[in-house]
Amino acid sequence: MEFNSEVRPRRELMNPNFEGYKLSLRNVPTEKTELEHPVAVFTTRQSDIAYLTLSLYAQHSLLFVDRWTSALYWFSQPNEETFELVTFNPNTSETSSLLKLPIPDIHALPTIHFPVSNGQKRNFARRFCKTRKIKICKAVLVNDVKIDEEKGVIYVAASFIRGKQAIVVLARFDKDGKFIAADEFKGGAICSFVAISSDFAITFISDKLYRHKCDEKSPEPKKILYKWRQNLNDVVLFFEFDHKVDKSEVNVSVRRNHLEIAIRNVKLEGELFQAVDPDQSSWEISPGGVEVTLEKAVERGWSQVYKDFDFGDEVFNKEFVDQVKGRLGHLTTESAIPEEAEKPGVDCNQYEDIDRETEFERSIFRFKDGDWTHKASLSANLPLFWNFITPTEKAIAMRHDVDACLWSSNSSDERVPLGHVGTFDAVGYIHAGKQNLAFINAPPNNGYVCICEQKRRILLYKHENLETNLRHRGSGRKVNEIGRQQVVKIDDDEAFLGLQCNDDALYLLTKNSLWRVIPDDVEN
């Protein structure tokens, strides 16, 4: 059953005392590997250029990593008719062609996934099957893959465009590749994050609402057992019966926060919406049924009688409306507001993100076992990047004020759809001030953040308590909470096509080269 929730960071993972980053002038080692064949770049057709299509292709990565072995993979194009899957061994710094693939053209969105490992750092191609074309869409992006080893079920989450709608699918296959079932979600924007959690629920983030066929089900009619009305002093419940009720058939027990009622076949028991005065509460038998009067402990309006369930039909009365109007009358006026003098206009660029009025409503959705489990608004929390913090655990970094909070798709708290697992200090502020960015990423251990420009330059940010002589300008105290910034210049005029980070190094892919950068090989 769906319920709305909030995505709030954990206070113990935030660092309000962080001062900033200090630029390091030390060189960062880089290694270049020339590629035998150019990297295959997949683009949309000219006839399909639209916001949805470009958003889908923007989610596609050209550089893939085996999270179990740190080996890298990408697609190359020796000629116009052939595509090859190329692998890079980080231990030997050697590239090799793994196999040739029948990719139809450069408008496809091929992806590589490594959902399991055999524990011996080897990968096996179990078998090859004859492919078939799918006519319902032109390009499919596989977002995540999970395997339920106990049940032998493969879960695949994918995104594509059908007509003018963005579609997310969670499909299930058996161990032999036979299709079992699928859940389809329809929305108006491409998801910026799609993940399958450890309990095989799907979690995704979108700037527009998504719907599932379960939303089309008509809600069950509300069961009405009584009618009730209220004023600021009391609440009156009325139970209607065709025949007069005998006193022996009535059992009413009123406590300060609890109400138990048993009248013939009607039985209700539970916590009240708010506290009442048991001594001033009463019940009586009327010609049409039984009337129960509850004296409120606090003069306040109730939205329902019982806190955990609602089987009543509220009847509004003029007395209650007049009481509320009398209490709120000082907040309103019946006279017209005088027109203010014309004020100078405000440039829209001066607005903060949270002040902008937009047609988008960024939200996170979580779906499991045929129904929504969570829906939460992310307001101005801009997604920055996603990575894997373990080989099977996908996480997303989102801007939170000036920081970037890392959220895992495997939440230990059932009340929230994401779990806060880390924070990148001041990265949200840094990201907002950068232009011409191509990629941003972090390794699984979250030791640093890499911000990659479109060509020639990358920036590394690492939180270290450096020994400095810096002092705060206002108070004069010594600054201790400070990190390191490193600027790496890549001697290549080609644009960056892909970025992958691991704990030991980061890799940049261009059209004809693979660059390896070692950020930790720097003296303090």
C-alpha positions as a printed NumPy array, in Angstrom:
array([[  0.   ,   0.   ,   0.   ],
       [  1.408,   3.372,  -1.027],
       [  2.217,   5.994,   1.573],
       [  3.891,   9.364,   1.232],
       [  7.221,   9.797,   2.951],
       [ 10.122,  12.211,   3.222],
       [ 13.756,  11.873,   2.23 ],
       [ 15.752,  13.441,   5.041],
       [ 19.528,  13.22 ,   5.565],
       [ 20.982,  11.783,   8.735],
       [ 22.409,  14.487,  10.944],
       [ 25.409,  12.407,  11.995],
       [ 26.533,  12.157,   8.35 ],
       [ 26.497,  15.936,   7.799],
       [ 29.453,  18.18 ,   8.636],
       [ 28.37 ,  21.785,   9.294],
       [ 31.948,  22.739,  10.273],
       [ 33.471,  22.008,   6.874],
       [ 35.303,  25.098,   5.599],
       [ 36.158,  24.307,   1.984],
       [ 38.84 ,  22.888,  -0.292],
       [ 42.476,  23.903,  -0.688],
       [ 44.042,  23.703,  -4.136],
       [ 46.923,  21.239,  -4.393],
       [ 49.605,  22.013,  -6.984],
       [ 51.083,  18.532,  -6.971],
       [ 50.937,  16.637, -10.237],
       [ 48.561,  13.709, -10.502],
       [ 49.924,  10.688, -12.416],
       [ 48.139,   9.857, -15.666],
       [ 48.549,   6.99 , -18.117],
       [ 47.346,   6.878, -21.71 ],
       [ 46.372,   3.778, -23.681],
       [ 45.877,   4.144, -27.418],
       [ 42.906,   2.205, -28.775],
       [ 43.175,   0.01 , -31.84 ],
       [ 39.731,   1.006, -33.083],
       [ 37.668,   4.13 , -32.33 ],
       [ 34.957,   4.028, -29.696],
       [ 31.414,   3.56 , -30.978],
       [ 29.263,   6.58 , -30.177],
       [ 25.507,   5.988, -30.195],
       [ 23.285,   8.936, -31.071],
       [ 19.637,   9.568, -31.802],
       [ 18.237,   9.871, -35.295],
       [ 17.729,  13.359, -36.668],
       [ 14.038,  12.592, -37.133],
       [ 13.698,  11.587, -33.462],
       [ 15.271,  14.65 , -31.86 ],
       [ 12.998,  15.675, -28.984],
       [ 13.298,  16.387, -25.282],
       [ 12.335,  12.85 , -24.255],
       [ 14.679,  11.197, -26.742],
       [ 17.66 ,  13.372, -25.856],
       [ 17.015,  12.736, -22.147],
       [ 17.062,   8.981, -22.746],
       [ 20.333,   9.089, -24.701],
       [ 21.873,  11.336, -22.029],
       [ 21.436,   8.491, -19.511],
       [ 23.435,   6.099, -21.701],
       [ 27.05 ,   5.432, -20.703],
       [ 29.768,   4.448, -23.168],
       [ 32.171,   3.084, -20.526],
       [ 31.202,   0.145, -18.306],
       [ 32.963,  -1.456, -15.341],
       [ 32.824,  -4.967, -13.944],
       [ 32.183,  -4.154, -10.293],
       [ 33.608,  -7.511,  -9.208],
       [ 36.986,  -7.247, -10.975],
       [ 37.281,  -3.521, -11.934],
       [ 37.753,  -4.5  , -15.597],
       [ 36.496,  -1.928, -18.114],
       [ 34.345,  -2.513, -21.194],
       [ 33.201,  -0.435, -24.14 ],
       [ 31.999,  -0.832, -27.712],
       [ 34.323,  -0.081, -30.62 ],
       [ 33.535,   0.321, -34.304],
       [ 36.276,  -1.082, -36.598],
       [ 34.124,  -0.243, -39.621],
       [ 30.627,   0.976, -40.414],
       [ 29.083,  -2.506, -40.264],
       [ 30.86 ,  -4.063, -37.267],
       [ 30.756,  -3.449, -33.524],
       [ 33.136,  -5.094, -31.057],
       [ 33.037,  -5.439, -27.3  ],
       [ 36.461,  -4.386, -25.986],
       [ 37.783,  -5.027, -22.477],
       [ 40.621,  -3.384, -20.531],
       [ 42.504,  -5.246, -17.795],
       [ 43.606,  -2.706, -15.135],
       [ 46.248,  -5.102, -13.778],
       [ 48.1  ,  -5.492, -17.088],
       [ 46.903,  -2.284, -18.815],
       [ 46.077,  -4.329, -21.896],
       [ 43.033,  -4.144, -24.135],
       [ 41.516,  -7.043, -26.025],
       [ 38.535,  -7.67 , -28.256],
       [ 36.066,  -9.922, -26.484],
       [ 33.472, -10.567, -29.182],
       [ 31.645,  -9.067, -32.135],
       [ 28.036,  -8.042, -31.653],
       [ 25.147,  -7.692, -34.118],
       [ 24.158,  -4.194, -33.003],
       [ 21.81 ,  -2.891, -35.737],
       [ 23.106,   0.692, -35.954],
       [ 24.522,   3.628, -34.015],
       [ 21.046,   4.606, -32.817],
       [ 20.797,   1.659, -30.402],
       [ 21.543,   1.892, -26.658],
       [ 23.653,  -1.195, -25.829],
       [ 24.607,  -1.724, -22.187],
       [ 26.71 ,  -4.218, -20.226],
       [ 25.77 ,  -5.513, -16.779],
       [ 27.471,  -7.804, -14.271],
       [ 24.814,  -8.889, -11.76 ],
       [ 26.789, -11.814, -10.243],
       [ 30.322, -13.12 ,  -9.824],
       [ 31.488, -16.71 ,  -9.444],
       [ 33.972, -15.668,  -6.768],
       [ 37.034, -16.461,  -8.895],
       [ 37.213, -13.206, -10.864],
       [ 36.098, -14.796, -14.107],
       [ 33.254, -14.067, -16.456],
       [ 31.582, -16.643, -18.657],
       [ 29.337, -16.268, -21.704],
       [ 26.873, -19.049, -20.953],
       [ 25.356, -19.211, -24.414],
       [ 24.294, -17.056, -27.327],
       [ 20.707, -16.862, -28.468],
       [ 19.259, -15.65 , -31.727],
       [ 18.05 , -12.101, -31.257],
       [ 14.749, -10.71 , -32.403],
       [ 13.679,  -7.165, -33.092],
       [ 11.217,  -5.437, -30.806],
       [  8.762,  -3.252, -32.685],
       [  7.234,  -1.379, -29.771],
       [ 10.152,   1.03 , -29.395],
       [ 13.266,   2.261, -31.194],
       [ 15.859,   2.293, -28.378],
       [ 15.881,   0.529, -25.009],
       [ 18.217,   1.469, -22.147],
       [ 18.753,  -1.275, -19.556],
       [ 19.153,   0.534, -16.223],
       [ 19.789,  -2.301, -13.773],
       [ 19.865,  -6.089, -13.501],
       [ 19.493,  -8.299, -10.427],
       [ 19.39 , -12.074,  -9.971],
       [ 17.405, -13.879,  -7.283],
       [ 19.671, -16.91 ,  -6.944],
       [ 17.284, -18.73 ,  -4.587],
       [ 14.337, -18.609,  -7.002],
       [ 16.382, -18.497, -10.206],
       [ 14.701, -15.292, -11.403],
       [ 16.416, -12.519, -13.368],
       [ 15.085,  -8.972, -12.824],
       [ 15.709,  -6.39 , -15.554],
       [ 14.819,  -2.684, -15.267],
       [ 14.778,  -0.77 , -18.56 ],
       [ 13.661,   2.593, -19.982],
       [ 12.389,   3.476, -23.435],
       [ 10.014,   5.814, -25.266],
       [  6.665,   4.827, -26.73 ],
       [  4.959,   7.581, -28.668],
       [  5.166,  10.645, -26.437],
       [  5.429,   8.711, -23.179],
       [  8.45 ,   7.614, -21.179],
       [  8.214,   3.978, -20.082],
       [ 10.008,   2.109, -17.3  ],
       [  9.7  ,  -1.675, -17.224],
       [ 10.614,  -4.155, -14.503],
       [ 10.698,  -7.524, -16.261],
       [ 11.248, -10.972, -14.769],
       [ 12.813, -13.951, -16.567],
       [ 13.597, -17.488, -15.437],
       [ 17.138, -18.893, -15.428],
       [ 16.702, -20.1  , -19.023],
       [ 15.757, -16.628, -20.26 ],
       [ 12.035, -17.327, -20.575],
       [  9.833, -14.301, -19.915],
       [  7.698, -14.544, -16.75 ],
       [  5.993, -11.189, -16.195],
       [  6.587,  -7.434, -16.218],
       [  5.393,  -4.274, -14.512],
       [  5.137,  -1.207, -16.741],
       [  5.211,   2.4  , -15.554],
       [  4.245,   5.368, -17.74 ],
       [  5.338,   8.96 , -17.257],
       [  6.089,  12.245, -18.949],
       [  9.855,  12.423, -18.352],
       [ 12.844,  10.084, -18.54 ],
       [ 13.924,   8.871, -15.111],
       [ 17.25 ,  10.216, -13.861],
       [ 17.748,   7.162, -11.619],
       [ 16.425,   3.598, -11.843],
       [ 17.541,   0.823,  -9.483],
       [ 16.49 ,  -2.613,  -8.294],
       [ 16.932,  -2.944,  -4.535],
       [ 18.043,  -6.   ,  -2.595],
       [ 14.41 ,  -7.032,  -1.981],
       [ 13.79 ,  -6.766,  -5.765],
       [ 11.645,  -3.646,  -5.538],
       [ 12.17 ,  -1.007,  -8.219],
       [ 13.062,   2.553,  -7.228],
       [ 13.172,   5.432,  -9.697],
       [ 13.331,   9.232,  -9.73 ],
       [ 11.519,  11.401, -12.255],
       [ 10.627,  15.038, -12.792],
       [  7.055,  14.048, -13.639],
       [  4.431,  11.689, -12.295],
       [  4.528,   7.991, -13.196],
       [  1.543,   5.661, -13.229],
       [  0.999,   1.912, -13.081],
       [ -2.066,  -0.104, -13.993],
       [ -2.762,  -0.538, -10.282],
       [ -3.608,   3.2  , -10.2  ],
       [ -6.547,   2.532, -12.512],
       [ -8.254,   0.296,  -9.99 ],
       [-11.346,   1.858,  -8.49 ],
       [-10.916,   2.434,  -4.768],
       [-12.997,   0.227,  -2.555],
       [-16.14 ,   2.011,  -1.351],
       [-15.777,   3.378,   2.12 ],
       [-17.57 ,   1.351,   4.757],
       [-19.848,   3.647,   6.766],
       [-20.813,   2.424,  10.243],
       [-21.848,   5.736,  11.796],
       [-22.378,   9.441,  11.162],
       [-20.712,  12.122,  13.238],
       [-20.653,  15.876,  13.694],
       [-18.54 ,  18.183,  15.8  ],
       [-18.051,  21.649,  17.183],
       [-15.067,  23.012,  19.056],
       [-16.286,  21.485,  22.327],
       [-17.497,  17.983,  21.528],
       [-17.912,  15.189,  18.973],
       [-21.231,  13.372,  18.519],
       [-21.438,   9.897,  16.935],
       [-24.788,   8.511,  15.772],
       [-25.388,   4.812,  15.019],
       [-28.59 ,   4.165,  13.062],
       [-30.672,   0.987,  13.498],
       [-34.022,  -0.073,  12.041],
       [-35.378,  -1.313,  15.353],
       [-35.065,   0.255,  18.75 ],
       [-31.924,  -0.762,  20.628],
       [-32.174,  -2.232,  24.104],
       [-29.845,  -0.966,  26.811],
       [-28.411,  -4.454,  27.271],
       [-27.187,  -4.393,  23.651],
       [-25.004,  -1.317,  24.201],
       [-21.466,  -1.384,  25.589],
       [-19.497,   1.894,  25.426],
       [-16.131,   2.387,  27.151],
       [-14.508,   5.828,  26.976],
       [-10.957,   6.546,  28.109],
       [ -8.85 ,   9.631,  27.518],
       [ -7.323,   8.4  ,  24.251],
       [ -9.321,   5.238,  23.612],
       [-12.897,   4.426,  22.621],
       [-14.573,   1.02 ,  22.547],
       [-18.114,   0.63 ,  21.186],
       [-20.141,  -2.576,  20.84 ],
       [-23.77 ,  -2.202,  19.672],
       [-25.368,  -5.35 ,  18.25 ],
       [-23.185,  -6.351,  15.3  ],
       [-21.197,  -3.066,  15.267],
       [-17.878,  -3.304,  17.103],
       [-15.292,  -0.53 ,  17.094],
       [-12.192,  -0.169,  19.234],
       [ -9.09 ,   1.962,  18.84 ],
       [ -7.143,   5.085,  19.648],
       [ -9.015,   8.368,  19.318],
       [ -7.867,  11.116,  16.969],
       [ -7.295,  13.374,  19.974],
       [ -7.81 ,  13.182,  23.714],
       [-11.265,  13.495,  25.329],
       [-12.64 ,  13.991,  28.837],
       [-14.132,  10.611,  29.862],
       [-16.081,  12.079,  32.804],
       [-17.953,  14.553,  30.588],
       [-18.621,  12.056,  27.782],
       [-21.875,  10.081,  27.603],
       [-24.205,   8.022,  25.408],
       [-27.969,   7.672,  25.063],
       [-30.533,   5.632,  23.149],
       [-32.618,   7.668,  20.712],
       [-35.619,   6.547,  18.6  ],
       [-33.418,   5.959,  15.542],
       [-30.353,   4.446,  17.172],
       [-27.605,   5.273,  19.672],
       [-25.895,   8.626,  20.165],
       [-22.398,   8.866,  21.723],
       [-21.098,  12.274,  22.847],
       [-17.357,  12.801,  23.433],
       [-16.193,  15.933,  25.229],
       [-12.965,  17.247,  23.667],
       [-10.013,  17.804,  25.983],
       [ -8.703,  20.523,  23.639],
       [-10.878,  22.829,  21.546],
       [ -9.657,  21.785,  18.13 ],
       [-11.143,  20.384,  14.933],
       [-10.954,  16.647,  14.207],
       [-10.48 ,  15.162,  10.74 ],
       [-11.81 ,  11.761,  11.877],
       [-12.865,  10.013,  15.077],
       [-10.387,   7.147,  15.248],
       [ -6.714,   7.72 ,  14.574],
       [ -5.966,   4.505,  12.638],
       [ -9.202,   3.971,  10.686],
       [-12.233,   5.893,   9.525],
       [-15.657,   4.269,   9.18 ],
       [-17.622,   7.464,   9.784],
       [-19.395,  10.002,   7.594],
       [-18.962,  13.54 ,   8.91 ],
       [-21.986,  15.828,   8.788],
       [-20.96 ,  19.496,   8.82 ],
       [-23.108,  21.886,  10.814],
       [-23.388,  25.664,  10.747],
       [-22.404,  26.003,  14.399],
       [-18.964,  24.468,  13.811],
       [-18.379,  26.562,  10.684],
       [-19.264,  29.777,  12.55 ],
       [-16.931,  28.853,  15.423],
       [-14.002,  28.283,  13.065],
       [-14.775,  31.483,  11.152],
       [-14.86 ,  33.436,  14.403],
       [-11.431,  32.193,  15.396],
       [ -9.855,  32.834,  11.995],
       [-11.672,  36.068,  11.168],
       [ -8.765,  38.272,  12.253],
       [ -6.619,  36.702,   9.518],
       [ -8.903,  37.852,   6.692],
       [-10.506,  41.075,   5.524],
       [-13.49 ,  42.009,   3.372],
       [-11.977,  45.282,   2.137],
       [ -9.927,  45.45 ,  -1.038],
       [ -6.162,  45.603,  -0.735],
       [ -4.798,  48.899,  -2.118],
       [ -2.653,  48.581,  -5.208],
       [  1.029,  48.87 ,  -4.43 ],
       [  3.316,  51.154,  -6.332],
       [  4.986,  49.551,  -9.307],
       [  8.141,  47.744,  -8.271],
       [ 11.173,  47.064, -10.446],
       [ 11.239,  43.659, -12.092],
       [ 13.396,  40.781, -10.896],
       [ 15.698,  38.828, -13.162],
       [ 14.733,  35.137, -13.138],
       [ 18.412,  34.244, -12.916],
       [ 18.445,  35.783,  -9.428],
       [ 16.055,  33.146,  -8.106],
       [ 17.278,  30.199,  -6.08 ],
       [ 16.231,  26.762,  -7.334],
       [ 13.715,  26.39 ,  -4.521],
       [ 12.   ,  29.686,  -5.505],
       [ 11.495,  28.821,  -9.154],
       [  8.014,  27.968, -10.328],
       [  8.222,  24.992, -12.645],
       [  5.997,  22.46 , -14.311],
       [  8.212,  19.684, -12.974],
       [  7.716,  17.995,  -9.617],
       [ 10.727,  15.813,  -8.931],
       [  9.664,  12.727,  -6.983],
       [ 10.924,   9.313,  -6.045],
       [  8.777,   6.21 ,  -6.536],
       [  9.175,   2.726,  -5.088],
       [  7.157,  -0.259,  -6.291],
       [  7.043,  -3.842,  -5.027],
       [  4.735,  -6.854,  -5.351],
       [  2.198,  -5.15 ,  -7.599],
       [  1.707,  -1.933,  -5.628],
       [  3.398,   1.333,  -4.728],
       [  5.181,   1.315,  -1.387],
       [  6.562,   4.869,  -1.329],
       [  6.143,   8.191,  -3.074],
       [  8.163,  11.171,  -1.884],
       [  8.812,  14.665,  -3.195],
       [ 12.463,  15.618,  -3.69 ],
       [ 11.701,  19.343,  -4.226],
       [ 15.008,  21.041,  -5.102],
       [ 17.236,  18.   ,  -4.481],
       [ 18.893,  17.842,  -7.894],
       [ 20.315,  14.41 ,  -8.852],
       [ 24.034,  14.773,  -9.601],
       [ 25.244,  11.247, -10.363],
       [ 24.789,   7.594,  -9.457],
       [ 27.277,   4.837,  -8.713],
       [ 27.577,   1.438,  -7.043],
       [ 28.817,   1.493,  -3.443],
       [ 28.947,  -2.315,  -3.474],
       [ 28.843,  -4.655,  -6.484],
       [ 25.087,  -5.078,  -5.986],
       [ 24.034,  -1.824,  -4.269],
       [ 23.198,   1.167,  -6.436],
       [ 23.187,   4.669,  -4.966],
       [ 22.457,   8.194,  -6.15 ],
       [ 24.02 ,  11.487,  -5.076],
       [ 21.637,  14.432,  -4.859],
       [ 22.228,  18.038,  -4.   ],
       [ 21.212,  19.014,  -0.465],
       [ 21.813,  22.696,   0.171],
       [ 25.563,  23.126,  -0.495],
       [ 26.405,  19.444,  -0.007],
       [ 25.729,  16.308,  -2.011],
       [ 24.108,  13.458,  -0.088],
       [ 24.564,   9.872,  -1.23 ],
       [ 21.414,   7.736,  -1.   ],
       [ 21.324,   3.952,  -1.256],
       [ 18.471,   2.122,  -2.965],
       [ 18.668,  -0.432,  -0.117],
       [ 17.081,   1.396,   2.804],
       [ 17.19 ,  -0.203,   6.254],
       [ 14.194,   1.921,   7.307],
       [ 10.906,   0.772,   5.775],
       [  9.439,   4.249,   6.249],
       [ 11.718,   5.856,   3.633],
       [ 12.495,   4.791,   0.034],
       [ 16.217,   5.668,   0.193],
       [ 18.871,   5.354,   2.888],
       [ 21.385,   8.14 ,   3.539],
       [ 24.844,   6.502,   3.514],
       [ 27.298,   9.344,   2.906],
       [ 27.887,  13.03 ,   2.232],
       [ 30.208,  14.876,  -0.133],
       [ 30.904,  18.185,   1.58 ],
       [ 30.243,  21.336,  -0.493],
       [ 29.993,  19.356,  -3.751],
       [ 26.478,  20.659,  -4.408],
       [ 27.767,  24.223,  -4.249],
       [ 30.772,  23.407,  -6.457],
       [ 28.63 ,  21.624,  -9.044],
       [ 26.213,  24.57 ,  -9.267],
       [ 29.068,  26.929, -10.136],
       [ 30.604,  24.825, -12.903],
       [ 29.882,  25.064, -16.615],
       [ 30.59 ,  22.787, -19.571],
       [ 30.465,  19.684, -17.379],
       [ 30.458,  16.272, -19.   ],
       [ 30.452,  13.847, -16.045],
       [ 30.584,  13.645, -12.276],
       [ 31.233,  10.448, -10.344],
       [ 32.759,   8.916,  -7.222],
       [ 34.333,   5.531,  -6.37 ],
       [ 32.552,   2.867,  -4.288],
       [ 34.392,   3.912,  -1.104],
       [ 33.357,   7.561,  -1.669],
       [ 36.956,   8.64 ,  -1.102],
       [ 36.784,  11.456,  -3.624],
       [ 34.541,  13.117,  -6.193],
       [ 35.583,  13.63 ,  -9.806],
       [ 34.049,  16.481, -11.813],
       [ 34.888,  16.1  , -15.48 ],
       [ 34.656,  18.906, -18.023],
       [ 33.873,  18.231, -21.66 ],
       [ 37.555,  18.019, -22.595],
       [ 41.122,  18.405, -21.303],
       [ 40.411,  18.971, -17.588],
       [ 39.05 ,  17.133, -14.553],
       [ 38.754,  18.27 , -10.942],
       [ 39.161,  16.005,  -7.911],
       [ 37.762,  16.801,  -4.468],
       [ 38.82 ,  14.802,  -1.444],
       [ 37.885,  15.514,   2.173],
       [ 41.063,  15.397,   4.228],
       [ 41.869,  17.191,   7.461],
       [ 44.931,  18.955,   6.063],
       [ 47.554,  20.608,   8.247],
       [ 47.339,  24.255,   7.224],
       [ 48.074,  27.673,   8.685],
       [ 44.778,  29.07 ,   7.464],
       [ 42.657,  31.015,   9.934],
       [ 39.066,  32.184,   9.852],
       [ 38.94 ,  35.831,   8.798],
       [ 36.205,  36.828,  11.248],
       [ 37.118,  34.937,  14.42 ],
       [ 40.807,  34.245,  13.872],
       [ 40.427,  30.572,  14.787],
       [ 42.505,  27.981,  12.986],
       [ 40.766,  26.186,  10.127],
       [ 40.921,  22.39 ,  10.425],
       [ 37.925,  21.078,   8.46 ],
       [ 39.319,  21.524,   4.977],
       [ 39.651,  19.259,   1.955],
       [ 41.916,  18.942,  -1.063],
       [ 41.212,  20.056,  -4.609],
       [ 43.323,  18.713,  -7.463],
       [ 43.188,  19.86 , -11.081],
       [ 44.254,  17.305, -13.676],
       [ 44.979,  18.39 , -17.246],
       [ 44.6  ,  15.711, -19.908],
       [ 46.834,  16.18 , -22.939],
       [ 44.14 ,  15.321, -25.45 ],
       [ 41.942,  17.524, -27.621],
       [ 39.203,  14.894, -27.978],
       [ 36.026,  15.183, -25.939],
       [ 35.487,  12.844, -23.002],
       [ 32.968,  10.102, -23.778],
       [ 32.894,   8.186, -20.498],
       [ 34.035,   8.237, -16.875],
       [ 34.377,   5.407, -14.355],
       [ 35.839,   5.631, -10.847],
       [ 37.106,   2.901,  -8.571],
       [ 38.943,   3.043,  -5.261],
       [ 42.423,   3.011,  -6.835],
       [ 42.05 ,   5.012, -10.041],
       [ 39.624,   6.703, -12.393],
       [ 39.311,   6.16 , -16.132],
       [ 38.416,   8.578, -18.915],
       [ 37.393,   7.42 , -22.365],
       [ 37.854,   9.48 , -25.521],
       [ 37.252,   8.549, -29.142],
       [ 40.693,   6.955, -29.567],
       [ 42.218,   6.756, -26.069],
       [ 41.696,   5.492, -22.537],
       [ 43.205,   7.62 , -19.764],
       [ 43.995,   6.346, -16.292],
       [ 44.302,   8.857, -13.427],
       [ 45.606,   7.925,  -9.962],
       [ 44.237,  10.524,  -7.512],
       [ 45.67 ,   8.994,  -4.316],
       [ 49.295,   9.081,  -5.511],
       [ 49.815,  12.545,  -4.043],
       [ 51.804,  13.486,  -0.94 ],
       [ 50.012,  15.411,   1.78 ]])
